[in-house]
Amino acid sequence: MAAVEMEAVEQEIAALTVPSSVTAEKFYAKLGFTAVRESYHGDERTIIMERALLRPTKGA
């Protein structure tokens, strides 16, 4: 996840969004993601989680 985050920051992406299963929600929460909405595909519930990325300051 650190490599994904570094690449996203380099590409100036403001936030990472992941579709999480119910069982993986706690895993992503420990990485700083928060649930923003739910999505259903039939009976399957997916939790859409998001984490804002820190921006490097100029001159850093």
N, CA, C and O atoms as a GROMACS GRO file, in nm:
protein
  240
    1MET      N    1   0.082  -0.118   0.000
    1MET     CA    2   0.000   0.000   0.000
    1MET      C    3   0.087   0.126   0.000
    1MET      O    4   0.048   0.227  -0.058
    2ALA      N    5   0.203   0.120   0.064
    2ALA     CA    6   0.291   0.236   0.067
    2ALA      C    7   0.337   0.272  -0.074
    2ALA      O    8   0.344   0.389  -0.110
    3ALA      N    9   0.368   0.170  -0.154
    3ALA     CA   10   0.411   0.196  -0.292
    3ALA      C   11   0.297   0.257  -0.375
    3ALA      O   12   0.320   0.346  -0.456
    4VAL      N   13   0.177   0.208  -0.353
    4VAL     CA   14   0.060   0.263  -0.424
    4VAL      C   15   0.040   0.409  -0.385
    4VAL      O   16   0.016   0.494  -0.470
    5GLU      N   17   0.050   0.438  -0.255
    5GLU     CA   18   0.033   0.574  -0.207
    5GLU      C   19   0.141   0.667  -0.264
    5GLU      O   20   0.111   0.778  -0.307
    6MET      N   21   0.265   0.621  -0.264
    6MET     CA   22   0.373   0.704  -0.318
    6MET      C   23   0.349   0.737  -0.465
    6MET      O   24   0.368   0.851  -0.508
    7GLU      N   25   0.308   0.638  -0.542
    7GLU     CA   26   0.281   0.659  -0.684
    7GLU      C   27   0.164   0.756  -0.702
    7GLU      O   28   0.168   0.843  -0.789
    8ALA      N   29   0.061   0.741  -0.620
    8ALA     CA   30  -0.055   0.830  -0.630
    8ALA      C   31  -0.016   0.975  -0.599
    8ALA      O   32  -0.061   1.067  -0.667
    9VAL      N   33   0.066   0.994  -0.498
    9VAL     CA   34   0.113   1.130  -0.464
    9VAL      C   35   0.194   1.187  -0.580
    9VAL      O   36   0.177   1.304  -0.615
   10GLU      N   37   0.281   1.107  -0.639
   10GLU     CA   38   0.361   1.153  -0.755
   10GLU      C   39   0.271   1.191  -0.872
   10GLU      O   40   0.303   1.282  -0.948
   11GLN      N   41   0.159   1.120  -0.886
   11GLN     CA   42   0.064   1.149  -0.996
   11GLN      C   43  -0.036   1.258  -0.957
   11GLN      O   44  -0.128   1.288  -1.033
   12GLU      N   45  -0.016   1.318  -0.839
   12GLU     CA   46  -0.101   1.426  -0.787
   12GLU      C   47  -0.247   1.383  -0.770
   12GLU      O   48  -0.339   1.460  -0.797
   13ILE      N   49  -0.266   1.260  -0.726
   13ILE     CA   50  -0.398   1.208  -0.696
   13ILE      C   51  -0.430   1.246  -0.552
   13ILE      O   52  -0.349   1.222  -0.462
   14ALA      N   53  -0.547   1.307  -0.529
   14ALA     CA   54  -0.581   1.361  -0.397
   14ALA      C   55  -0.626   1.255  -0.297
   14ALA      O   56  -0.609   1.273  -0.176
   15ALA      N   57  -0.682   1.144  -0.345
   15ALA     CA   58  -0.734   1.044  -0.253
   15ALA      C   59  -0.732   0.907  -0.318
   15ALA      O   60  -0.740   0.894  -0.440
   16LEU      N   61  -0.721   0.805  -0.234
   16LEU     CA   62  -0.731   0.668  -0.281
   16LEU      C   63  -0.870   0.616  -0.245
   16LEU      O   64  -0.919   0.640  -0.134
   17THR      N   65  -0.933   0.546  -0.336
   17THR     CA   66  -1.064   0.488  -0.314
   17THR      C   67  -1.055   0.339  -0.343
   17THR      O   68  -1.002   0.298  -0.446
   18VAL      N   69  -1.108   0.258  -0.251
   18VAL     CA   70  -1.105   0.113  -0.269
   18VAL      C   71  -1.242   0.053  -0.243
   18VAL      O   72  -1.313   0.096  -0.151
   19PRO      N   73  -1.281  -0.046  -0.323
   19PRO     CA   74  -1.402  -0.122  -0.290
   19PRO      C   75  -1.363  -0.232  -0.192
   19PRO      O   76  -1.276  -0.314  -0.222
   20SER      N   77  -1.426  -0.234  -0.078
   20SER     CA   78  -1.390  -0.329   0.026
   20SER      C   79  -1.503  -0.428   0.051
   20SER      O   80  -1.620  -0.391   0.051
   21SER      N   81  -1.466  -0.552   0.072
   21SER     CA   82  -1.564  -0.649   0.120
   21SER      C   83  -1.592  -0.617   0.267
   21SER      O   84  -1.517  -0.544   0.331
   22VAL      N   85  -1.700  -0.672   0.318
   22VAL     CA   86  -1.734  -0.651   0.458
   22VAL      C   87  -1.621  -0.702   0.548
   22VAL      O   88  -1.590  -0.640   0.649
   23THR      N   89  -1.561  -0.814   0.511
   23THR     CA   90  -1.455  -0.871   0.594
   23THR      C   91  -1.325  -0.792   0.589
   23THR      O   92  -1.244  -0.804   0.681
   24ALA      N   93  -1.303  -0.712   0.486
   24ALA     CA   94  -1.179  -0.634   0.474
   24ALA      C   95  -1.194  -0.492   0.525
   24ALA      O   96  -1.097  -0.416   0.525
   25GLU      N   97  -1.313  -0.454   0.567
   25GLU     CA   98  -1.336  -0.315   0.611
   25GLU      C   99  -1.242  -0.275   0.725
   25GLU      O  100  -1.186  -0.165   0.721
   26LYS      N  101  -1.223  -0.359   0.823
   26LYS     CA  102  -1.134  -0.326   0.936
   26LYS      C  103  -0.989  -0.313   0.890
   26LYS      O  104  -0.916  -0.228   0.940
   27PHE      N  105  -0.948  -0.396   0.795
   27PHE     CA  106  -0.812  -0.389   0.740
   27PHE      C  107  -0.787  -0.250   0.682
   27PHE      O  108  -0.686  -0.186   0.714
   28TYR      N  109  -0.878  -0.204   0.596
   28TYR     CA  110  -0.861  -0.072   0.535
   28TYR      C  111  -0.876   0.040   0.637
   28TYR      O  112  -0.807   0.142   0.626
   29ALA      N  113  -0.963   0.023   0.734
   29ALA     CA  114  -0.977   0.124   0.839
   29ALA      C  115  -0.846   0.143   0.915
   29ALA      O  116  -0.811   0.255   0.951
   30LYS      N  117  -0.774   0.034   0.940
   30LYS     CA  118  -0.645   0.044   1.009
   30LYS      C  119  -0.542   0.119   0.925
   30LYS      O  120  -0.444   0.173   0.978
   31LEU      N  121  -0.564   0.122   0.794
   31LEU     CA  122  -0.473   0.194   0.704
   31LEU      C  123  -0.517   0.340   0.683
   31LEU      O  124  -0.458   0.413   0.604
   32GLY      N  125  -0.621   0.380   0.756
   32GLY     CA  126  -0.666   0.520   0.750
   32GLY      C  127  -0.781   0.546   0.655
   32GLY      O  128  -0.819   0.661   0.635
   33PHE      N  129  -0.838   0.442   0.597
   33PHE     CA  130  -0.952   0.459   0.507
   33PHE      C  131  -1.081   0.472   0.588
   33PHE      O  132  -1.093   0.414   0.696
   34THR      N  133  -1.176   0.548   0.536
   34THR     CA  134  -1.308   0.558   0.598
   34THR      C  135  -1.414   0.520   0.496
   34THR      O  136  -1.398   0.543   0.376
   35ALA      N  137  -1.522   0.464   0.545
   35ALA     CA  138  -1.632   0.424   0.457
   35ALA      C  139  -1.704   0.550   0.408
   35ALA      O  140  -1.739   0.638   0.488
   36VAL      N  141  -1.726   0.560   0.278
   36VAL     CA  142  -1.795   0.676   0.222
   36VAL      C  143  -1.932   0.640   0.165
   36VAL      O  144  -2.020   0.726   0.156
   37ARG      N  145  -1.950   0.515   0.127
   37ARG     CA  146  -2.081   0.471   0.078
   37ARG      C  147  -2.080   0.319   0.063
   37ARG      O  148  -1.975   0.254   0.073
   38GLU      N  149  -2.197   0.264   0.038
   38GLU     CA  150  -2.210   0.121   0.014
   38GLU      C  151  -2.261   0.100  -0.126
   38GLU      O  152  -2.331   0.184  -0.182
   39SER      N  153  -2.226  -0.013  -0.182
   39SER     CA  154  -2.270  -0.051  -0.316
   39SER      C  155  -2.320  -0.194  -0.309
   39SER      O  156  -2.261  -0.277  -0.240
   40TYR      N  157  -2.426  -0.222  -0.379
   40TYR     CA  158  -2.481  -0.358  -0.379
   40TYR      C  159  -2.483  -0.413  -0.520
   40TYR      O  160  -2.520  -0.343  -0.615
   41HIS      N  161  -2.443  -0.537  -0.532
   41HIS     CA  162  -2.451  -0.611  -0.658
   41HIS      C  163  -2.529  -0.737  -0.625
   41HIS      O  164  -2.472  -0.838  -0.582
   42GLY      N  165  -2.660  -0.731  -0.645
   42GLY     CA  166  -2.746  -0.839  -0.597
   42GLY      C  167  -2.746  -0.836  -0.446
   42GLY      O  168  -2.774  -0.733  -0.386
   43ASP      N  169  -2.714  -0.947  -0.383
   43ASP     CA  170  -2.708  -0.956  -0.238
   43ASP      C  171  -2.570  -0.920  -0.182
   43ASP      O  172  -2.553  -0.912  -0.060
   44GLU      N  173  -2.473  -0.900  -0.270
   44GLU     CA  174  -2.335  -0.872  -0.225
   44GLU      C  175  -2.318  -0.725  -0.191
   44GLU      O  176  -2.343  -0.638  -0.274
   45ARG      N  177  -2.274  -0.698  -0.069
   45ARG     CA  178  -2.252  -0.562  -0.022
   45ARG      C  179  -2.104  -0.528  -0.033
   45ARG      O  180  -2.018  -0.602   0.016
   46THR      N  181  -2.074  -0.417  -0.096
   46THR     CA  182  -1.937  -0.368  -0.107
   46THR      C  183  -1.932  -0.232  -0.039
   46THR      O  184  -2.021  -0.149  -0.059
   47ILE      N  185  -1.830  -0.209   0.041
   47ILE     CA  186  -1.813  -0.083   0.111
   47ILE      C  187  -1.706  -0.004   0.037
   47ILE      O  188  -1.593  -0.049   0.024
   48ILE      N  189  -1.743   0.113  -0.010
   48ILE     CA  190  -1.648   0.200  -0.079
   48ILE      C  191  -1.578   0.283   0.028
   48ILE      O  192  -1.641   0.356   0.105
   49MET      N  193  -1.445   0.270   0.030
   49MET     CA  194  -1.366   0.338   0.133
   49MET      C  195  -1.268   0.434   0.067
   49MET      O  196  -1.223   0.412  -0.045
   50GLU      N  197  -1.237   0.541   0.139
   50GLU     CA  198  -1.151   0.644   0.082
   50GLU      C  199  -1.052   0.695   0.186
   50GLU      O  200  -1.079   0.696   0.306
   51ARG      N  201  -0.938   0.737   0.136
   51ARG     CA  202  -0.834   0.796   0.222
   51ARG      C  203  -0.769   0.911   0.148
   51ARG      O  204  -0.716   0.894   0.038
   52ALA      N  205  -0.774   1.030   0.209
   52ALA     CA  206  -0.708   1.146   0.152
   52ALA      C  207  -0.556   1.127   0.164
   52ALA      O  208  -0.507   1.069   0.261
   53LEU      N  209  -0.485   1.176   0.065
   53LEU     CA  210  -0.338   1.165   0.065
   53LEU      C  211  -0.277   1.295   0.110
   53LEU      O  212  -0.326   1.404   0.079
   54LEU      N  213  -0.169   1.283   0.183
   54LEU     CA  214  -0.094   1.403   0.224
   54LEU      C  215  -0.016   1.456   0.105
   54LEU      O  216   0.044   1.380   0.029
   55ARG      N  217  -0.019   1.582   0.092
   55ARG     CA  218   0.054   1.646  -0.018
   55ARG      C  219   0.190   1.693   0.029
   55ARG      O  220   0.201   1.750   0.137
   56PRO      N  221   0.294   1.669  -0.049
   56PRO     CA  222   0.425   1.724  -0.011
   56PRO      C  223   0.421   1.877  -0.023
   56PRO      O  224   0.356   1.931  -0.113
   57THR      N  225   0.490   1.945   0.067
   57THR     CA  226   0.496   2.090   0.059
   57THR      C  227   0.604   2.132  -0.038
   57THR      O  228   0.702   2.060  -0.056
   58LYS      N  229   0.586   2.245  -0.099
   58LYS     CA  230   0.686   2.293  -0.194
   58LYS      C  231   0.820   2.314  -0.124
   58LYS      O  232   0.826   2.365  -0.012
   59GLY      N  233   0.923   2.274  -0.191
   59GLY     CA  234   1.058   2.288  -0.135
   59GLY      C  235   1.099   2.169  -0.049
   59GLY      O  236   1.210   2.165   0.003
   60ALA      N  237   1.009   2.073  -0.034
   60ALA     CA  238   1.040   1.957   0.052
   60ALA      C  239   1.111   1.851  -0.029
   60ALA      O  240   1.146   1.746   0.024
   0.00000   0.00000   0.00000
